[in-house]
Amino acid sequence: MEFWFPGIDLNKPVQHEGYDQGNAQDNTEQVRKEEVQHQQETTGQGEQPTGNSGMDAGASVESVDAETGNTMSTDDSGEEDEVQSTPSLTPVEKPYPDMLFASWEEAKMCYNKYAKHVGFSIKSSTSRKSTVDKQTDKYLFVCNKSGKNIDINKQEVPPVRQRNRTITKKTDCKARLRVKRRGDKWRVTMFIEEHNHACLKKFSLKRFLRSHKGIPKEERKFVKLLHKVNLSAGRVMSIMAKLYGKLANVPYERKDVSNYMASIDTAARKNNDMSLLLAHFEKVKVHDPDFFKKIDLDHDDRVRRIFWVDGPARAAYKKYNDFLSFDATYMTNCYSMPFAPFIGINRYGQSIQLGCGFLRNEQIEDYVWLFEAFLEAMDGVQPINIITDQDASMRSAILSVFPDCCHRNCRWHIMQNAQGVLGNDMAKNEPLRLEFNATIDYSMTVEEFETRWAEMILKHNVADNKHLQDLYDMRASFVPAYFKDRFFPFLQTTTRSEGFNAVLKRYVTPHNSLSHFFEQYMKLQEKIDVAEDSNEFKEEDKIFRFWGEWPLEEHAFQVYTMPIYLRFRAELRKVTSYNANHVAGQIFDVVPVAGSVFGYGKRTYRVEANSEEGIYICECSKINRDGLLCCHALRVMAQLGAVNEIPAHYILPRWTVPPDDIIPEKVELPPMPTDRKLSNKERKLLRYGTLCNNWTDYAKIVAESEKATALAEKYMRELGKELAAMKISAAAKRKDKKQASKNDGVTPETEIGGDGGQGSSTQYEHVRDPILTTTKGRPEEKRKNSGLHLKASKPQKCRGCGSAQHSTAACPSKITPAPEQKEFDFFRDMV
């Protein structure tokens, strides 16, 4: 059967072509005899099988018989050039006896291309070393179905359960190619074309053959680049499918990409992860002298705790130390060490990183060390307010290290814990649930909260509920009334930390090393800086349509940053939901017009106003809590006609646009020239992706007709010759340049930065990687979102009678004895 495209010159003598096509069947026996002679030579001349070397037949240390040799694999061999990522620029050429090659690798590549065209896979079988120069002078490549399968049913069952692996079905196929070294060339001494099995005809199935399956060398670099930006294997396959035209043309599967990505992470861990991380630190410190790091080692020189913060974050903390959100998160690194970031809020209301740490344990001494490291980095300046989750170790450490700081617990976590024990009770008593949530939300003072709580307990007769008593005992750590005069802008929870952690986990996975984590951390820091620049540009270039005609709104637009102005405008809109009633003197009651106002409920708020001095004090204390005037104060200002501007003492500097004559203190990491161009490596990857996409488009057009195919093959042959000549010329120039540099005593420069700073540093060789940590983190299943309020759980009903008043165990139908059946009375009468 002929498999060749029409019009292709195979570039071989006519007699060999005749031999291949006409005399192949007649000479089969002669070739088989030659094969037997070859096998006999193996024992006499020290011939060695290549074993599991895959496509790399040169690795002939491990021996394997030709009958049981494994199929060639690029993953096993490391010879990535064998897998063709795009259609070859030269036609597929069928080997023939006496065909010459420059190397055995070239012969192997030629036979593999032919195998893919026909539809079978090849593997390396045996090799032989010369007795003269001890160099390999013979290779044998066979069909992957050569040899015979061992009957697995006759083997002993292993004592340990093993993975169920698929085994290639072998048919003792005799198709093979043998090459021998003759001087500096390799000559084909045997070529058997016939197979005793069917070959694959469908192109989309050939990519699953093992010798044709694998990620090419160029694409491995591209996949590694995509892995650095934390793209999943599925997304990488989508990109490659676009480059190849469709997914069926990609010569590997998603699992291959996933395994390769895992091997990158494994290699990073094996190459002394902490040395790489500390080398990253030193590289950043060159461009950022204010970069701060602190490491704590155990008795075995393993990292136990680590903290770092960059220079821009240290500079930002001087302006934004009035609030911190702190929370530990899990599943971010391969050591299972909890990640603890310090999160602040900038002038645009964005979350910013103010340092982070990794801890082996979450004991009091661990958090004390972390907070002391943070305090050392921030020149001893304590945060004014901090919010964390309900962790006893954190609370104790904060009291010890930050004694002047106001500590608040996350309300969301407390309500989530209470939901499990109080949800069923609230389901049976809806008025209690509504009053409970209103008491926490709309109590403006501590005294009001205490009064309303006592009235609720007495009204609903729940004084004996120990779970409500537990919430009451911790009221000073989460109830808003206790923090109304403290600056916790626009939140009652650790939402800032939770949101940052959620974004961070788009960049890292639980399998990442700490050095890879640091790279992604810096990328996230860069994203935050870009978002801040975007807001700064909108300040100068964009304008919003004002909501009303108040001069007060225009003044807010001029002084506040854009995101803060939008929050202020939301308060302006709520002004129309209230009426202001004058009570006496400078006191006003602000009453809702109808129903409930979002965020403030149905209650009436009292405002004290002094228009002459521009003082407006509302009992909701939004100006202290968020740094903005509330809608109640704005309503009274409108009542008094003070709508020209916001009083200066109510404009918080942290929310305002910095003056033009003040340059914000900001360090660029790393400093990059404005006219920076892509590196050679980056340009190569970009060209590779573009060419793959363009060739795919041409292939769709060429495949429409035989004439177009022949034309394309003609120019492809010429292009292949020119590229081969160009490659030889470039190699010669590099060799001459290297030799000239060697003669002049100049060491050729190596590219720095290609590995992203992953160079070894001798001063950190004693620092060892952390051990695997067992944490108290959440399980893998998703959390139940309970929110800030208690909700009514689904009532539990008796499965016997369906009543919601009792459980199945206490059902009266089970307690009351049922009457005996009539059959028993019948038998008693007979007795």
Secondary structure, 3 states (H helix, E strand, C coil): CCCCCCCCCCCCCHHHHHHHHCCCCCCHHHHHHHHHHHHHHHHHHCEEECCCCCCCCCCCCCCCCCCCCCCCCHHHHCCHHHCCCCCCCCCCCCCCCCCEECCHHHHHHHHHHHHHHHCCCEEEEEEEECCCCCCEEEEEEEECCCCCCCCHHHCCCCCCCCCCCCCCCCCCCCCEEEEEEECCEEEEEEEECCCCCCCCCCHHHHCCCHHHCCCCHHHHHHHHHHHHCCCCHHHHHHHHHHHHCCHHHCCCCHHHHHHHHHHHHHHHHHCCHHHHHHHHHHHHHHHCCCCEEEEEECCCCEEEEEEEECHHHHHHHCCCCCCEEECCECCCCCCCCCEEEEEEECCCCCEEEEEEEEECCCCHHHHHHHHHHHHHHCCCCCCCEEEECCCHHHHHHHHHHCCCCEEEECHHHHHHHHHHHHHHHHHHCHHHHHHHHHHHHCCCCHHHHHHHHHHHHHHHCCCCCHHHHHHHHCHHHCCHHHHCCCCCCCCCCCHHHHHHHHHHCCCCCCCCCHHHHHHHHHHHHHHHHHHHHHHHHHHHHCCCCCCCCCHHHHHHHHHECHHHHHHHHHHHHHHHHEEEEEEECCEEEEEECCCCECCCECCCEEEEEECCCCEEEECCCHHHHCCCCCHHHHHHHHHHCCCCCCCHHHCCHHHECCCCCCCCCCCCCCCCCCCCCCCHHHHHHHHHHHHHHHHHHHHHHHCCCHHHHHHHHHHHHHHHHHHHHHHHHHHHHHHHHHHHHHHHCCCCCCCCCCCCCCCCCHHHCCCECCCCCCCCCCCCCCCCCCCCCCCCCCCCCCCCCCCCCCCCCCCHHHHCCCCCCHHHHHHHHHC
